[in-house]
Every structure is written in C-alpha cells, then in structure tokens.
Amino acid sequence: MARTVVPLNDTKIKKAKSEDKNIKLSDGGGLYLLIDKNNNKFWRFDYYRPYSKKRNTISFGIYPEVSLADARARRDEARSLLAQNLDPNEEKKRIALEHGDSLKNTFEFVAKEWLAKQKFADSTYKKSESLFDVIFEGIGKKPINKVTPVDVLNICRIYERQEKFETAKKVKVKCGQVLRYGVATGLCERDVTQDLRGALTTPVAEHMSAITTPNEFAELLNDIDHYEGTYITKVALKLAPLVFVRPGELRHAKWSDIDFNEKIWSYTPPKTKSKTGVELIVPLSDQVLKLFQDIYPVTSNQSDFVFPAVTSNLKPMSENTINQALRRLGYQKEQVSGHGFRASARTMLEEILQFPIEIIEMQLGHQVRDMHGRAYNRTKHLEKRRKMMQEWADYCDKIKQDYADSLKN
C-alpha cells in the first residue's frame, strides 16, 4: 500500500528541526524540504529524466526566501516540462544561454574559480565550502553582475534569524571576496556588499576562555598531570600551557621541525604565515624538551606528526582533542579552552614575571614593530625569549608544586 504524504504547511516547516542529521519533509509530487544539521532549510525536487531511469534532483532555493507556495509553483512548472519529455535542469540551462547569461558568469562558477586559487588549510577550505553551499542556494545561478546588495542581505538574514551573527558576517565577507575577484577579472563592476555597511547585527566579541590567576592556573596544571586519557593526548595537554602556541599549530607539530640539539621548534603554519609572514621559533625549555623526548619513540617511527590522529598516522590529532580533554577534566567551555593558554601565559608573563610585552607578543607569533615601524626579524631577541620560556616553565612547576603541597596540609 502506498504511503500517504501529508502536505506541508508553514507552521510545520518553522517548527521542524534536524536533530543533528539531515532530514527530509515531503510535500508530495517529488517536492521536499531538506533540513541540514545546522537547521538550514533547502527546497529540493526529485524526478526521473525523460527516456531514462536515472533519478535527478533540482534545487528550488532556501526557505523562507522561497516560500512554500513558490516552491510548489516551481515543482508544478518542472512537472509540466517533464510531461513534455523535457528535463527541467537542462531546460533551465538552455533558457539561461538563450538570454545571454553564460554559465561561466554565474556567481557559483566565479566563486568556485576564486576558491580554487586560495591556499587554505583543509579545515578552512571545508568550512568555506559549507558556507558557499548556502550562498549558492540563494545566488549561485545568478550572473555575478546581476547580484544585488539585497540578494546578499537575504542570505545573511538566514543566519541572523538563528542568532548566528558571526556567520552572517562571514557570508557578507565571502560574497565580497568573490565579487572583488569578479571586478578584477572584468565580470562585474563593483563589490555590492559595500552597500551593506550597518545593515547587519554586530556580533558580540567572544574572548577565548582563559584562567589568568596563579592559584586557579596551578590547579589546572595539577589536574592536567592527573589526566587519564591516552598518552599522546596527555603529552599534548601538558605541552599546551608551556609553549602557548595556537592549538592548530600544536597539533600540526612535525618531528622535522624540532631541533633537539639547538632546543628550538621552528615552523611556518598557515595562520601564522597569513598574520605575520614569518617563521615562528619556539625556544624549548628543559621541561618541554623532555616531553618531546619522551614521546619521540612513541610516534616518530609511525608518523611525521608529533601528535598523529587516532584514525590515521597521515593526519594530526583532531582540532577538538585538547578541548575535549579539558572537558574530561571537568572544566567547562566558559572556564578554559586550548586557545586560552595563550591569554594565561601573556597575562602572567607580563604582570607577574614582568617580561617586556614586545617579547611576549613576539613569542605569541603576533606582528611586533620597532620604534621605526619595522617588523622585528624572526630571530630578534631569541636569547631573551629563550630565557623567558625557561622561566615560564619553572614558574609553572613552582605554582603547581605549591598547589599540590597545599592539598597535603
């Protein structure tokens, strides 16, 4: 017996949630609403091509920008074409070409061309692709020189309604990057996102959670020493506060970048390169050197990475590993994060150990300029930084021991 399809209505659509997996809500006649894991809602129409048993899918846009009534009208139009043995997708392309809108001038085509030229890290590339999936639903098939400020704003509003204001801002930025590429390649005259200044809700800046008081930081260091997870994760967790590099830089650490004789770790990760354009050198304190020496026989013979992923030696550990380990120790997201170790070190190095801020900033991988406005050379003040990193490690040991002693009394 055929399953009866109950037609959709706006109330049902508005209340529908994905529950961490893609779901489909059918409206009948091949039309359905696809709700992804982020609760974005896309209209889809499934059909079988004329003279073929191969099923195809056509997109009708994003709800609520494309209403239920509009989606049904587009479905009926597509079914009318099928009744004439015409493929709706092919007919759409034919009409576009007849009107002189070359497929190579569409926003989607230009965006993919621009995206292919960017030297993003894999994770950044995937995030960009995910964001563009939603953008393409709205304006992908539109000629880039026909995109208007309102077109972009409508896509931004999708995220603003979900109170994802930072993501809405990213949509505007990404569209602007593609449009400027279009200007440079002669496909459009200007970046229309410039007209959206003040139109979006300004996201509230969220600072990375960090512990900056000695007593609480000592407790954290003591808890890390008693972490009961995997050995590789524990070493990474113990190194994180001592080297205070970005979490992505720590997990991408390679054995080829570590010089045990010179006691330095030097590398140029994508994020540091984009911000400063120079290689970062991390002087290794005695404590850090020992941690690297301890884990060397465990991972060096199986991976280029100091901290390989559990699933593959060809990849570094997951970007969430450090934060998940901190959660296992009982620390909430609002208390501390892997990135927060940088703020902890910066605060205590300046306020308690009283190191010059320019030395601290240089070690953090930030752009630091001298009195003449010139960026410091990467090797500048290396001995001072070496001294600072050793004193920082010694300080961490001292407050951790003081905390452990206080528990005995």
Helices and strands as residue ranges (DSSP letters): H 10-15, E 23-28, E 31-35, E 41-48, E 55-63, H 68-83, H 88-98, G 103-105, H 107-116, H 122-139, G 144-146, H 149-160, H 165-184, G 192-196, H 214-225, H 231-243, H 247-251, G 255-257, E 258-259, E 264-267, H 270-276, E 280-283, H 286-299, H 321-328, H 340-351, H 357-363, H 382-408
